[in-house]
Each structure stands twice: as C-alpha cells, then as structure tokens.
Amino acid sequence: MLMMMAPYAAGSTDYEVSFLVVAGGGGGGGGSGSGGGGGGYRSSWNSENSGRDSSAQAAAIMAVGTEYTITVGNGGSGGGGSANGSQGGSSSISGTDFTTITTVGGGAGKNSGQGGTGGCGGGDAHNGSGGGDGTTAEGQDGGSGANGGAHGYPGAGGGGARYEGDPIHSSSNGGAPGSGGVGQTSTINGSTVRAGGGGGGSTASHSPGTGRNGGGNGSTSNHGGSASDNSGSGGGGGAGWPSAKNGGSGGSGVVILRMATAKYSGTQSGGSVSTDGSDTIIVYNSSGSYTG
C-alpha cells in the first residue's frame, strides 16, 4: 500500500481530474425524416466550452481508493421505414460521495412532428412543429421546419453541441432538407469536434442534409447515414421516395479523463491509457471504471 500511495502528496486523499463526457447521438427519422441530435456535451478541460457554448465546468475531485463507474451511452437507433428514430443513451461518471456528471442522449430524428428533445435536439420533420429542445449547458436545439409542398416533405437537421441544426429551406417543391448543427471542439486528447447533428432526408429533388462531425448524412434516395462510433453525433434522415427508407443510427458517446501522471493510480478497466507531457489520459469508448 505504501508503494501505491507514494505518487500522492503526503496526507492527500483527493485530486483534480479533467473530463469530457459526451452522450450518444440520436437516431435519424425514417421516410423523409429529420436528423438526430448530437449527444449532450460537458467539458472541464483547459477552459474549453461545454455544449451550447457554455463555460467550462469545474474539474472533478476524485478520492484515493474510490472506484468510479464510467458509463458510455449508445447511439439511438434509426427509425425503420416511416418510424421515428430513438434517443441516444446518457454518458456519466459516478461514484460514492461524488456528484454524478451526466450528459443527456441526443434527441431523436422524426418521421413527423417536432424533433425529439435531448442533449442536442432532433430536427423538425417537415410540418412546422419545430426542432427539439437541447439541454442547457449541453447542446443546441434541432432545426425548425416548414410545411412540405406537393413534391416532397424534407426533414430539418439535428442540433449540434455548438450550433443549432439547419432549418428546412422552404421552396415551391417542398423545401430542401437541413444539415446538422456543428459540434464542440476539445483538445483533451488531440483536437476533435464531437456531438454534431445528423442531416435531414427528403423525397424532393434536392441535395440531402449533411451530417456534421461524424454525424450521418440524410438521403433523398436511400437509407440515412449512420454516425461514426464514439462521435456522439446524430444519425441522418432516410429518404421517402420511391419508398420510405430507414434513418441512420446515432454514434455512441465517449468519456475521457485527464490527470497529472503523478496522481494516476494505475487502476482502471475498459479505457485506453496514454500520456501527454506530464499528464495521463484515459479514453473510454465503452463503459468501464477508474479507481482513484
């Protein structure tokens, strides 16, 4: 035990750990569906913003010898045919005598109606009901809609951690689908943008909505694109012509811890460990644990 305690200052029982916690992205809606929203995004690293361009959060304080559970949310499934997508799963860090750090899963893309609420909101599905609401300090709202015309009913883009999803662009042939909102940038383990929104799908003869930062592209002729694993981004909306196509799945989330190597306990499961200068970084692409 004395050898394990040696890296810590005498009498020290807790220490600061910087974190990035990104939830799973929402699935895209089927059949001219809207894009799924990105997963909720919270960061304490290097004064970098959390979602919705809110301020960086305070570092986590972890206690020596305490085990912390790391949960990485799955991406939401895309809507089949003419169905709505599903919300992404939450990501979190939790432990005894520790205030749990949780992010909300990305809002679902829809086949019809208002986009799903979530960390970032899902896009409106072509009837003017509005984009889904994002969560304060985690992500932006989904894109808004407009009533579809005779030639097509497009979907709006899902919200991203930094910017709202693009709205449906009204026109005489039903409007062009919206692209997903841009996510938030972190340098906690290299510069990466995560939690972008998925692009909207359509039946009209327009270019499909673009997915952002690993988010799935919408489609005007096929199934919506699925988001990249561990991007926390939303899935793309499926096409509605000549038949209703499936929406794409949202991307799973990620949890990253960064601490002084002198404080790192060496006890973790499920993560990938690396060093950068005097710091140790643990990237959890799936659920695991860390013991302080």
N, C-alpha and C positions, 0 to 999 in steps of 0.2 A: 504493500500500500504506500510506503514512503516513496518508493521509486515512481509510482503513478502520480503522486502529489508534487513531485519536485518541480515540474514546469510552472506551477502556480506560485504566486507571491505568498509569502508566509501569512497565514491567517485568512487567506482569501477563500471564499466559498461560492462566489458567483462572478460572472464576467459578461461582457457585451458580445453579442453575436449579430452581425448584419444579416438581413434576409431579403429574399424576393419570393413572394408567394403568388402564383398565377393559377387560377381555376381553369377547368376545362371549358372549351368553347361550345356554343350552342349548335345544334344541327340545323341544316337548311330545310326550308319547306319544299314539299313536292309539288309538281304541277304548276309551273309559273310561280313558284314560291319565293319568298324573301330570304335573304341571307341571315344566318345565325350570328348572334353577337359574340364578341370575344369574352373570355373569362375575366372575372374580377382580378385586379392587379394592385398589389400592395408592396412597397419597397421602403427599406430603411438605409440603403447603401449610398454613401458618398453624396448625400444631399440631393439625390435624383428624385424626380417627382414620382408619386404614385399615380394611379389612374385618375382620369378626369382632370389632369394637370394639377392635382392637389399636392401639397407639400410632402416631402419625405417624412416617414414616420420614425418614431424613436426606435433605437436598436432594441432587440430582445435581450433580456437579462436571464442567463441560464445558470443554474446552480451545479456545482461539482457533485457528481454522483447521481444526479437525477436523470431518468430516462424520458426523452421527449418523443412523441409519436408524430411522424411525418405522413400526412395524407395527401396524395396527388389525385386530383379529380379527373375522371374520364371525360372525353368529349361526348356531347349529346349525339344521338342517332339522327340521321336524316329522315325526313318524312317520306313514307312509301307512296308512290303514285300521287293521289290527291290528299295526302295527310300532312299534318303539321310536323315539324321537327320536334326534338325534345331538348330540354335544358341541359347544359353541361353540369358536371359534378364539381362540388366545392373542394378546394385545397386548404390545408391547415397545418399549423404547428400547435401541439397541445402537450401538457404535462402537469404534474402535481404542483400546486401553488404557483401556477403560471397562467397569465391571461392569454387565452387561446387566440391565435392570429388566424383568421379565417377569411377566405375570399369566396364570393358567390359565383356559381356557374353561369356561363354565358346564356343569354336569353334565346329562346327558340325562334328559328325562322318559321313562318307560317304559310299555309296554303291559302288562307283567307283571314281577314281581320287584322287586328292590331298585333304588332310584334310582341314576342314574349319578353317579360321583364327578366333581369338578371344582373350579373356583374357589369356587362355591357348589354344593351337591349337589342333584341332581334328586330329586323326591318318590318315595315308595314307591307302587307300582302295586297297591294293594288286596289284597295277600296276606300282609301282616305281615312282610315281609323286612327292612324298614327303609329310611329315607331314605338317599340317597347322601351320602358324606362331603364336606364342604367342605375347603378348603386353609387351613392355619394362616396367620394374618395377612392372609387374602384374602376369606374368606366362610364362611357358616354351612352347616349340614347341611340336607338336604331333610327334609320332613315324613315322619313314620312312618305305618305303615299298620295295617289291621285286616282280618281275613278278611271278604270280601264275603258278603252274605246272598242269599237267593233272588231278590230283586228288583233287584239291581244290584251292581256292583263298582266303587266310586269310586276316584279317584286322589288322592294327597296333593299338597300344594303344594310347589313348588320352593323351595329355600333362597334367602335374600337376603344381601346383603353384611353387614347388621347383625343380622337375626333369622332364626331357622330357619323353614322352611316349616311351615304348619299341618298337623297330622295329619289323617287320616281320622277322622271323628266316628262312632263305632260306633252302630248303631241296628238295629231289627228289620228294616229294609228295605235293608240293605247298607251304610249309613253315608253321611254327606254328604261330598262331596269337600272337600279342604282348600284354603285360599287361600295364595298365595305369601308368602314372608317379605319384610319391608321391607328396602330397600337402605340405602346410606350417603349422608349429605349432604355436599356440597362447596360452598364458596364461591369456588373458584378463578377462576370466570368468571360469577358470579351464583349464587345459592343453588339447587342442583338435587340431587335424590335419584336415584341411579342403582343399577343392579345389583339390582333386585328379582326375586323369584321368580314363575314362572307359576302360574296356578291349575289345580287338578285338574278332570278331566272325570268323567262318570258316566253310568250307564244308569238310575239311580234318579230318583224324582221329588223332587229337591232343587234348591236353587239351586246353580249351578255355582261352583267356586272362583274367587276374584278374583285377577287378576294385579296385582302391585304395581309402582309407579314405572315405568310404561310396559310392564310385563310383560303377556303375553296372558292373557285370561280363559279359564278352562275352559268347557266346554259340556256340556249334558245332551241336546242335540238336533242339534247341527251340528258343523262343524269347530272346533277350538280356535282361539282368537285368537292372532295373531302379535304379537310385541313391537315397540315403536317402534324405529326406526333410531337407533343410537348411544346407546341407553339402557343397553346391556349387560344387559338383563333377559331372563328366560326366557319361552318360549312356553307357551301353555295346552294342556291335555289335551283331546283330542277326545272326543265322545260315543260311546257304544256301542250306542245304540238309536234307531231301528229297524235301523240298520246301523252298522258301525264307521266312524267319521269320523276324518279326519286331525288330528294335533296341529298346533299353530301353530309357526311359526318363531321362534327366539330373535332378539333385537335385536343388531345389530352393536355393537362397543365404541367407545371413544374414547380418545385420548391428548391431554393438554393440558399445555403448557409455559408457565411464567410466570417472568419475569426482569426485572431493572431495565432500563428502556429505555436507559440509558447503556451497558449491556453488550450489548444486542441487536445482532447482526451485520447484520441485514437480508437474510440469505441463507437462504431456506427454500423448500420446494416441497410442495404438497399441503395446506397448512394455511390457516386463515383467521386473519388478524392483526388485533388490536385493541389499544387501550391503556386502562388504568385507573389514573389518577393518574400516578405515576412508573414504572409497570410496563408491559411489553408482554406480551400473551397470545397464544399460537398454539394454535388448536383444530384437531386433526386428526380429521376424521370418516372419513377413509380414509388409507391408507398414504402416506408421504412422507419428507421428510428435513429436517434442520436443520444448518447449518454454524455452529460456534461463532465 
